[in-house]
Amino acid sequence: MTTHLWVRAEQRENEERVGITPKGVAALIKSGIRVTVEESSVRAIELDGYRDAGAEIAAENSWPQAPTDTIIFGLKELPEDGTALPHRHIMFGHAYKGQFSGRALLERFKAGGGTLYDLEYLVDENGRRVAAFGYWAGFAGAAVSLKSWIAQKQGEICGSVGVYKNKDALVSELKSEIAALNTTAPSGIIIGALGRVGTGAGDLLEAMGSQVTRWDMAETASGGPFPEILDHDLFINCILARPGTPVFVPASAKDTDRKLTVIGDVACDPDSDYNPVPVYDKATTWDAPALRVHDTPVLDVTAIDNLPSMLPRESSEDFADQLLPSLLTLTDLTSGVWGRAAADFNEHTQDI
């Protein structure tokens, strides 16, 4: 039976990314995989490219009517309508760390008999993720943090953010905004600095002329506390929450004497049992990117969970190039990255 991959349109607001490019579609079709791509009113990569690559075209959001043996491929959340999910889905589920919404998603899979191949848990034989949006998440997360700091200097809280044509447009805008303040760029500390997320955050801050402190596992091995974080203007958290992750900024830090005024939680796991930044408890949005968690001294948190969408074309092309080798192995879902992802799903649905 021919493997059929169905690339759905994203239904999340402010989500223009896609996990495969026309070049990738052509490679899948050449390997014998059937590919359907939905029309999309927002996708950063034009539909004509997919059509020219040989993909079948389907109506936007028609995936629920696809044959049940089809593999549905998207990035962000499905509509929270409670419907059972009979298909196999490749997506970011955000469902394995105790998130309330995650359990509801797993219950829908259980009810429908479908399977989640969570993109966050696609790993190679050494346990390393095969594809991630990390670099652009870090780049955009540092940018939003910087925008929050700029707003503070103007006596305000950060206003809405949006999509940029490319990274040069974003960098140019930020440089102009800092120059208008007639002050130097803020200092920043990045935890998880050696990874792709931290590298992206560091590149953005250095492009602004910020003094950047880069921490990774060695600097946080003590488990804390970490008063050095409070001695910087910005703290960018690039560490995914997991068991054993130390607390970087405790709730008590809100009332302490500190230089820190902005936390950019790129990892964005506020409702996880292992949140390392427990000064806040909900994600922020594109319309309201900063959450003020303390007034005097001021402390804002930015925690947008689809940051790479600020630069959708660049982030899509980067991610798609990383993921394509794994997509080419979709003809065998019992081993390799897909077998491991299925095992993760089965483990997390045992008690449902």
N, C-alpha and C positions, 0 to 999 in steps of 0.2 A: 504494500500500500504506500502511495506517495505521501511523504511528509508535507504538510500544508501549514505555512506560517502566515498569520493574518496580522498585519501591522495596523493597529487601531488608531483612530484620532484621539488626541488627548482631550479630556473633558475638564481638567483642572484649570481654574482661572489663572491667567498669566503663565501658561505653560505652552511654549512654542517648540520645545525640543522634540527630537525623534531619535530612536536608538539604532537606526540603520540608514545609510545613504543609498542613492541609486547605484553607486558602484558596488555596494554590498549586495543589493538585490540581484544585480546581474551575476555576481559570483554564486549566490545561492541557487539561482535558476540553472546556471551552468552545471552545478553539482547535482541537479536532479530534484531540488526542493521547489515545490510550488509556492508562490508568494502572491498574496493579495494585500494591497495597500488601500486603506480608506481615504476618501476625500477628507480634507481638513481645511477649515476656514482660518486656521492660525499657524499651521506648521511652518517652521523657518525655511525648510527646503521645499521647493516647488514640486507639485504633483507631476508635472510634465517629465521631470527627470526619472521618476519611478516608472511612468508609463513607457518611456523610451527604453528603459532597461528591461522591459518585458513583464512587469507586474500586472496582474489583474487589478482592476479598480472597483472598489465597492463604495457604497454610500457612507457618509459620515455617521459614526456611531451605530453601524449595523451589525457589529460583531456578535451581539447576543443571539442573532439568528444564524450564525455560522454553524456548519455541521459540528457535532460534539467532538469529533476526532481532530479538529483544527487546533493548532497552538496559537493562542492570542498573545500578541506582543505589544506592550505599551511601556510607559515609564512610571507615571504617577497614579494616584488613587483612582479607583473606579467610583462611580456614583454610589453613595451610601443609601441605596434603596432597599436593602435587606433581601434582595433576590438571591436564590440559590445559584451557585456557580458550577456548572457541569464541565466547563472547558479546562484545559491546561493553560495557565497564564504565566507569562514571563513579565515581571514588573517589580517595582519596589513596593513590598507589602507593608513594611514598618510594623511587623506583627509578632516579632519573636522576643521582645524585650519588656514584656509586661504592659505594653500600651493598651489602653481601653479599646480604642478603635480597632486595634490589631486583632483582638480576640473576636470582635464582631465579624471581621473579614474571614478569619479562619472558620468560624461557625458557618458562614455562607459556603465556603469550599466543602466543608464536611457535609452540609445538607445537599449539595449538588453532585458530590462525587468527583469534583475537579481537583486539580493539583496546582500549587503555587511554586514556581521556580523563582525564588526571590533573587533579584539582581544583586542585592547586597551580599548574598551568600553563595554566589557563583565563585568557586575557588579552585585553584589547580591542586595537584597532588601534594604540594608543599603548604597548602592552606592560604596561599596568597590570592587576593581577588583578581579575577581575570579582566575586569573592566570597572572603571569608576569615573565619576565626574569630578573627582577630587580637586584637581588643579583649578578649574574654573569656579568651583564652589568657594575655595579659599580666596581666589582673586576677587570675586564679587563680594564675599563676606567681609573682607577687609575694606572694600570700597564703601559698603553700607555703614560699617563701623565708623569710617572716616567721615562720611556724610553726617552721622549722628554727632560726632565731635564738633564739626563745623557748625551745625545747628545750635549746639550748646553755647558756642562762642558768640552766637548772635542772640542768645537769650531765648532760644526756641527749642522745640523738639523736632526731630527729623520728619520732614514731610514725605509724601509718597515717592516711590522709586519706580522705574520702568525699564523697558528693554532698550539696549543700545545696538547700533549697527555693528560695532566691533569694539575691541578693547581700546584702540587708540582714541575713539570718541569718548569713552568713559574716563580714561586717564587725562585727556585734555580738559574735560569739564572739571574734574577734581582739582587739577593744578590751578585753574582759573579761580575756583572757589576759595582755595587756600590763599592764593595771592591777594584776593580781595580782603582777607582778614588782616593783612599786613603783619603776619606772625609766622613763626617757624612751624613746620609740620610736627604733629604729636609723636611722642615716643610710643613704641608698641612692644608687647611681649607675645610671642606665639608659642603655644604648647602643642607639640606634634609637628615641629618645624621641619623634620627630616622627611616627612611623607609628602605626597603630592598635594594634599590640601594645604599643608603648612608652607610648601614651596610657593604655591600660588598666592597665598596671603603675604608672604615675605616679598615676593616680586612686586606686588602692588604697592606696599608700604615704602619699599626702597625707591620705587619710581617717583614717589611723592617727596622723597628726601627725609623720611622718618628715620630715627635711630631705632633699630630693631634688635631685640633680644630674642634669640632662638633657643628654645628648650625642647628636649625630647625625653625619651625614657630615662636616660641617665640622671637628668636633673630632677625628675619627679619620683625616682625610685624610693625615696625616703618615706613617701606617703603623706607628706605635709606635716604641719601647715606651710604655706608658701607666701610669706609676707612680701617677697620680691615682686609678686604680681601687682600688689597695691601701689608700688612705686613707679608704675607706668601709666600713661594716659589711656592707652587702649590695651585690652587683653583679648586675643583671638584664640578661642578654643577649637583645636582641630582634631581632638581625640574623641572617637566614638565611645559612647557610654557602654560599659560592659562590667560584669562582676570583677571587683578588684580595682576599678578605676578610682583613684583618690579624688577627694573633693578639692577643687582648685580655689574656689571662692565661696566660703561658707556664708550662710545667711547673716551671720553676725558681722560680716565685713561691711554691710550697708551703713552701720552706725560708726565705723571707725574712721580715724584720721587717715586719709589716703589721697594719692594723686589720681588714682583710677576713676574715670568717669564713664567709660563705655566698655561693655563686654560684647564681643561679637562671638556668639555661640554658633559656629559654622556647623558643628555636629548636630545641633538642634534636636535634643532628646529630652524636652522638658517634662514629659510624662513618663519617662523611663524610671524604673526602680533604681537606676544607677546614675542619675543625673549628677555630673560633677560640678555643676554651677547652680546650686539650689537657692539662688536669690530670686528665681522666677519660675513660673509653672505653666506657661503657655507660649506657643510659638507666636511670632509676630507676622505681619502681612506686608504685601507690597504697598497697600494703601496706608498702613500705619506700621512702618518698619521698626520703630523703636518703642520699647515699653519702659516707662519710667518707674523704676522700682524703689527709688528713694529721692527725696527732694533736697535735703541738706545734710551732707554734701550730695550733689546730684549724682545719680547713677542710672544710666540707661542700658538696656539689653536689646540687642538685635538678634533675632533667631528666625530667619526665613528658611523654610525647609525645601525650597526649590531655587536656590540662589543661582545655579548655572544658567537659568532661563534669562537672566539679565543679558547674557551673551549667547543666544540660542544656537546660532549657526556654528560658531567656533566650538562650543561645548559639544554639540551633536556630532560634529565631524570627528572630534577627538575620541569621544566615547565609542562611536560606531567602529572606528578603526581597531580599538582594543577588543571589542566584543565579537567582531566578525569571525575570527578563527573558531570560537565556541559555537556560534550559530551554524557554522558549516558542519558541526558534528550532531546536529539535531536528529539525524536519522537513527541515532542510538541514544535513547533516553535512560538506559539502564546503567550506564557507567560514565566515567569521566565527570565533568562539571555538572552535567544534568542528573546523573545518578546521585552525586553528593547532595545537590540541592533538593532532590526528592526525599532523601533520607532526613534532611533537616526539617522539611515540611511534615513528614510522618512523625518525627519526634515531637514536634510542637503541637500536633493535633491529637496526640494519644489520649489526653484527658478531656477532649471535647465531645 
